[in-house]
């Protein structure tokens, strides 16, 4: 039986659309939580594992797994269909892969120059602003207020109120990291909005990023991967911290805008801080705890449906 395009059955209900947005936001929050475990897990790696080498191994392994999930499953037909679109698909995929690889490297380089706190605040804090500038649509007062609150909370949490000693070169790299992360998210979101399968998009982008970072991994003394503990850490970072998390992130982008997704990603440092506080015996001062609370309230407010 045919259904008229304007009939109620032809369109999802308002509650279904709202439910989809809420579930999409939840997927992105879970993905950010998994990203937040990467730093604490990396502390278990052998001393010979440098941050750049570990990040490269994470993307090479995770990207290969993401691409394999697409290329050797029922989604391979969708993959072929996407790649057959020519420049309309190839250009965004190449741009997304380049941005996916660059934001990993620039973040770690900024950490080396200006420290974890400042690099994290600048890169993650600037990403939602860059995303808003790139989209320039659908950004209401609620997004602006909650994003400002989340960025402020992230800054308080990570810096603990001490943001001195910033290296200009490190700050510049962190800003570039925030821009490339926002650009990668926008590219992925746009392809998914145009009808591409979310896992196909993510597998293609990170498969390309894996190819780009493989020479970096091989040039960075990857001998630590032969150690049992190092191999376990790398497998976790690749399979959980990348593959599982980006599957969830891609699914969340079906119903969540790229600008909102970058704001929700600010949950990552909060989870890392909580793990350090609860499991690793780290201490958070009053300023950092206030930032954690502000960040949590802002993210919850962004996820909850707006009142009408």
C-alpha positions in Angstrom: 0.0 0.0 0.0 1.5 3.4 -1.0 1.8 6.2 1.5 1.3 9.8 0.4 4.5 11.9 1.1 2.5 14.3 3.3 0.7 11.6 5.3 1.7 11.1 9.0 3.1 7.7 8.3 5.6 9.1 5.8 7.4 11.2 8.3 8.9 10.4 11.7 7.0 11.8 14.6 8.3 14.8 16.6 9.0 12.5 19.6 10.9 10.0 17.4 13.1 12.8 16.0 13.7 14.1 19.5 14.5 10.6 20.7 16.9 10.2 17.8 18.7 13.4 18.8 19.0 12.3 22.4 20.3 8.9 21.5 22.8 10.4 19.1 24.1 12.7 21.8 24.3 9.8 24.1 26.4 7.9 21.6 28.8 10.8 21.3 29.1 11.2 25.0 30.0 7.5 25.3 32.5 7.9 22.5 34.1 10.8 24.4 34.2 8.8 27.6 36.1 6.0 25.7 38.5 8.7 24.4 39.0 9.8 28.0 40.3 6.4 28.9 43.1 6.6 26.4 45.4 8.8 28.5 45.2 6.8 31.7 45.7 3.5 29.7 48.7 5.0 28.0 50.4 5.4 31.4 50.5 1.6 31.6 52.6 1.4 28.4 56.4 0.7 28.6 58.6 3.7 29.1 59.9 3.4 25.6 56.5 4.2 24.1 56.5 7.9 23.2 53.2 9.8 22.9 53.7 10.2 19.1 54.4 6.5 18.6 51.4 5.5 20.8 49.1 7.9 19.0 50.3 6.6 15.6 49.8 3.0 16.7 46.3 3.9 17.9 45.2 5.3 14.6 47.0 2.7 12.4 45.4 -0.2 14.4 42.1 1.5 14.9 41.9 2.8 11.4 42.7 -0.6 9.9 40.0 -2.2 12.1 37.4 0.5 11.2 38.1 0.0 7.5 38.1 -3.8 7.8 34.6 -3.7 9.5 33.4 -1.9 6.3 35.4 -3.6 3.6 34.7 -7.2 4.8 31.1 -6.9 5.7 27.8 -6.3 4.1 28.7 -2.6 4.0 31.3 -3.1 1.3 28.5 -2.4 -1.3 27.9 1.0 0.4 31.7 1.6 0.4 31.9 0.9 -3.3 28.9 3.2 -3.9 30.5 6.0 -2.0 33.8 5.7 -3.8 32.1 5.6 -7.2 30.8 9.1 -6.6 34.1 10.5 -7.8 35.4 13.9 -6.6 32.1 14.5 -4.7 33.2 11.8 -2.3 36.9 11.5 -2.8 37.8 15.1 -1.9 35.9 15.1 1.5 37.3 11.7 2.3 40.9 12.8 1.6 40.4 16.0 3.5 38.9 14.1 6.5 41.7 11.6 6.5 44.3 14.4 6.5 42.6 16.2 9.3 42.1 13.0 11.3 45.9 12.4 11.1 47.0 16.0 11.6 44.9 16.6 14.7 46.5 13.6 16.4 50.0 14.7 15.6 49.5 18.5 16.3 47.9 17.8 19.7 50.9 15.7 20.9 53.3 18.3 19.5 51.5 21.1 21.3 51.7 19.0 24.5 55.4 18.7 24.2 55.8 22.5 23.8 53.3 23.9 26.2 52.1 21.1 28.5 49.1 18.9 28.8 46.8 21.4 30.5 47.2 24.4 28.1 47.3 22.2 25.0 44.1 20.4 26.0 42.3 23.6 26.9 43.2 25.4 23.7 42.7 22.4 21.3 39.4 21.0 22.8 38.2 24.4 23.9 38.6 26.0 20.4 37.1 23.1 18.5 33.4 24.0 19.2 34.1 27.6 18.2 35.8 26.5 14.9 32.9 24.1 14.3 30.4 26.9 14.7 32.3 29.1 12.3 32.5 26.3 9.8 28.8 25.5 9.8 27.3 29.0 10.5 23.9 27.5 10.8 21.7 26.0 13.5 23.6 27.7 16.3 21.1 29.2 18.7 21.5 30.9 22.0 21.4 27.5 23.8 24.4 26.2 21.8 26.3 29.4 22.5 25.6 29.4 26.2 26.3 25.7 26.8 29.4 25.7 24.6 30.8 28.8 26.5 30.1 27.0 29.8 31.6 23.8 28.6 34.8 25.5 27.4 35.1 27.5 30.6 34.6 24.3 32.6 37.2 22.5 30.5 39.7 25.4 31.1 39.2 25.3 34.9 39.4 21.5 35.0 42.5 21.1 33.0 44.5 24.2 34.1 43.3 24.2 37.7 43.4 28.0 37.4 47.1 28.0 36.5 47.5 28.8 32.8 50.9 30.5 33.0 54.0 29.5 31.0 52.2 29.1 27.6 54.5 28.6 24.7 53.3 30.6 21.6 54.3 27.9 19.2 52.5 25.3 21.3 49.4 27.4 21.6 49.4 27.9 17.8 49.7 24.1 17.2 46.9 23.5 19.7 44.7 26.0 17.8 45.5 24.2 14.6 44.6 20.9 16.3 41.2 22.3 17.3 40.6 23.5 13.8 41.5 20.2 12.1 39.4 18.3 14.6 36.4 20.5 13.9 37.0 20.2 10.2 37.2 16.4 10.3 34.0 16.3 12.3 32.3 18.7 9.8 33.4 16.6 6.8 32.2 13.4 8.4 28.9 14.9 9.4 28.3 16.4 5.9 28.9 13.1 4.2 26.5 11.3 6.6 23.9 14.0 6.1 24.1 13.5 2.3 23.1 9.8 2.9 26.4 8.0 3.2 26.5 5.1 5.7 28.1 6.4 8.9 30.4 3.4 9.4 31.5 3.6 5.8 32.4 7.3 6.2 34.3 6.7 9.4 36.1 3.6 8.1 37.2 5.4 5.0 38.4 8.5 6.8 40.4 6.6 9.4 41.6 4.0 7.0 43.1 6.9 5.1 44.5 8.4 8.3 46.1 5.0 9.1 47.9 5.0 5.8 49.2 8.6 6.5 50.4 7.7 10.0 52.0 4.4 9.2 55.3 6.0 8.2 55.3 8.0 11.4 54.8 4.8 13.5 57.6 2.9 11.7 60.0 5.9 12.0 59.3 6.3 15.7 60.9 3.2 17.2 57.9 0.9 17.5 59.8 -1.8 19.3 57.6 -1.3 22.4 54.8 -3.0 20.5 56.6 -6.3 20.8 56.4 -6.1 24.6 53.3 -7.9 26.0 52.2 -4.9 28.0 52.8 -2.6 25.1 50.9 -4.8 22.8 48.0 -4.9 25.2 47.9 -1.1 25.6 48.1 -0.7 21.8 45.3 -3.1 21.2 43.1 -1.3 23.7 43.9 2.1 22.2 43.2 0.8 18.7 40.2 -1.4 19.3 38.4 0.4 22.1 39.8 4.0 22.1 39.5 4.3 18.3 37.4 1.6 16.6 34.5 1.3 19.2 34.5 4.9 20.0 34.4 6.2 16.4 31.7 3.7 15.5 29.6 5.3 18.3 30.7 8.8 17.2 29.6 8.1 13.6 26.3 6.8 14.7 25.7 9.8 16.8 26.4 12.1 13.9 23.3 10.7 12.2 21.1 12.8 14.4 23.5 15.3 16.0 25.1 18.3 14.3 28.8 18.6 13.9 28.9 21.7 16.1 27.0 20.1 18.9 29.2 16.9 18.6 32.4 18.9 19.1 30.9 20.5 22.3 29.8 17.1 23.6 33.4 15.8 23.0 34.5 18.1 25.8 33.4 15.2 28.1 36.7 13.5 27.2 38.9 15.5 29.7 36.2 15.2 32.4 36.3 11.4 32.1 40.1 11.4 32.1 40.1 13.5 35.3 37.6 11.3 37.0 39.7 8.2 36.2 42.7 9.9 37.6 40.8 10.9 40.7 39.1 7.6 41.5 41.5 5.0 40.2 45.0 6.6 40.0 44.9 8.5 43.3 45.3 11.9 41.7 44.0 15.1 43.5 41.7 17.8 42.1 41.7 21.2 43.7 38.7 23.4 44.3 39.1 25.2 41.0 39.4 22.0 39.0 36.3 20.5 40.8 34.3 23.6 40.0 35.3 23.3 36.4 34.3 19.6 36.3 30.9 20.6 37.7 30.4 23.4 35.2 31.4 21.2 32.3 29.0 18.5 33.5 26.1 20.9 33.9 26.7 22.4 30.4 26.9 19.1 28.6 23.7 17.8 30.4 21.9 21.0 29.5 23.0 20.6 25.8 21.7 17.0 25.7 18.3 17.6 27.3 15.5 18.5 25.0 14.6 22.2 24.8 11.4 23.3 26.4 8.8 24.8 24.2 
